[in-house]
Amino acid sequence: MELEVKVNGEQWMLNVAPADVLLDVLREHVGTKSTKIGCERGDCGSCTILMDGRTVRSCLVLAVEAEGHEIVTVEGISYEGLSELQNLFLRINAFQCGFCAPGIVLSATELLEHNPNPTRHDVQEALAGNLCRCTGYEPIIEAVLAAGRPESGPGQGETP
């Protein structure tokens, strides 16, 4: 089947099988490597993408369901280096192993797009579908809060 989809600003015409999962198509045909293969059941958030601006677990979506949609992976959130949010994650040392980072960055990106000044509870809710085994989530939450309140948020003045 032919699939026409926009990924990270680039239009793609792909030949996919009806049972192909979007996660596999993004990794194998498009070449995005930030979309991780984790649980393959939608539980861990490692395969999170933005589809038309909303977070989606790409392991749960058939590739054909992406027809005509716009997909953004971590590779596509900023074309001019790292986004402000990604820089805050670095400055605060929010991640350790980094396996969960793409899903968390995209979940936080969606949150901040719709709610630029989130509460701690808002951040926890937005990140609830992302499993991080290393950090205990505190530095991740700090970074997202700092992105929402750059003038007074946690982590100001910290260096990596």
N, C-alpha and C positions, 0 to 999 in steps of 0.2 A: 504494500500500500504506500502511496505517496503521502508524505507529511510535510506541510509547509508551516514553519514556525520561526519566530524571531527569537534568537538567543543572544543576550548581551549586545543588543543593537544590530546584530547581523541576521539577515534573512537566510534561512536554510530550507532546502528542498531535500528531504531524506526518504529513502526507501526503507520502510519498517514492516515487520510482521505484525499481524493483529494482536498477538500476545506480548509484544515487546513492552517492557516497562520503561517509563521515561528516564529513570535513573541510569539505566544501562545505555540508552540511546545518547544521553548527554555525555556520558563518559567515553563510550566507544566510537560514536559517530561524530560528535561535535568536538570532543577533546577537552571538555571541562573536567578538571581533576579535583576541584574543591568539593564537589558533590560526592560525599563519601558513601561507601557501602558499609552499613552498620548492621542493624538488626533485620532489615528487609521486611519489617512489619509495621513501620511507622511509629515505633515506640521511642527511638533514641534521638531523632531529629538531625542526624548526621547527613541526611540526604535532602535537607530543606533547600527549597528554591523559592523565588518569588515568581508567581504566575499572575500576570496582570496586577502586580503590586501587592498580592496577598501571599502569605507563606503557605506552602504546600509541601507535603512529604512526597518527593518524586518516586520513591519506591512503591507508592500506592496508586500511582497514576499510570494508566496505559498510555503509551506514546501517542496513539491516535487521538486521545482526549486533549492533547495539546494543540491540535490543529487550529491555526489562526490566532493562537495566543502569543503573548510576549513573555518570555522567560528571562529572569535575571539570576545569575549565580554570583558568588563572591567576586569572580573575575570581572563581572560587569557592573559592580556598584559604583566604581569610580574609574574614569579613563585617564585621570591625571594623578596617578599614584594612589596612595591610600586615602580613604575618606576620613573625615574628621573623627567619626566614631572609631574607625580602625586605629587611628593614631592614639586615641584615648585608651583603647584596649592595650596598646603597646606601652604607653606611658605609665599606666597603672599596673602593668604586668598581670593582666587579667587571666591569661591562659598559661597553662604549663605544657601539656603535650600537644595541644592544638587540634586534636581530632574533632572536637566538638565546635571549634571556632567558626567554621563557615555557617553552620546552622544557627548558632547563637548570633552571629553578626547579622544575618539576614532577618532573624526574628526581631532583633533590636532595631534594625533599619525600618522594618514595617511599623513597629510601635512608634518610633519617633516621627515617622511620616504622618501618622494619624493623630499622635498625641505628643507634641514637641516638649511638653513639660510634665512627664509622667511622675507618679508617686512610686514609692518603693513597691507597694502592692501591685501597681500597674506593670512594673518591670517583672516582678515575680510571675504574674499571670502570663505575660507575653513570652517568657522563657520557659514556662512549665513543660513544654513538649520537647525540651532539649536536655539530654543526659550529659552531664559533665562529671567524670569520675575523679578529677584531679583537684579542683580548686575549692570546693565547698560553696561555690557561686558568689561569695562575698565580693571579690574584686571585679567580677563580671557585672554584678549589680551596680557597684560603685561607678564603673565606667559608663554604663548606660545612663545613670542618674547625672553624671557629670556632663554627658552630651546633651541632656535635656536642660541643664542649668549651667551652661559653661562659665558664667560669671561667678558662681558661688558653689559649684558642685564639688564633691569629694575628689581628691586626687590633684587638685590644683597645685602647681608648683613642684609636683613630684617628678623625678626624672627616672628613666628606665635603669 
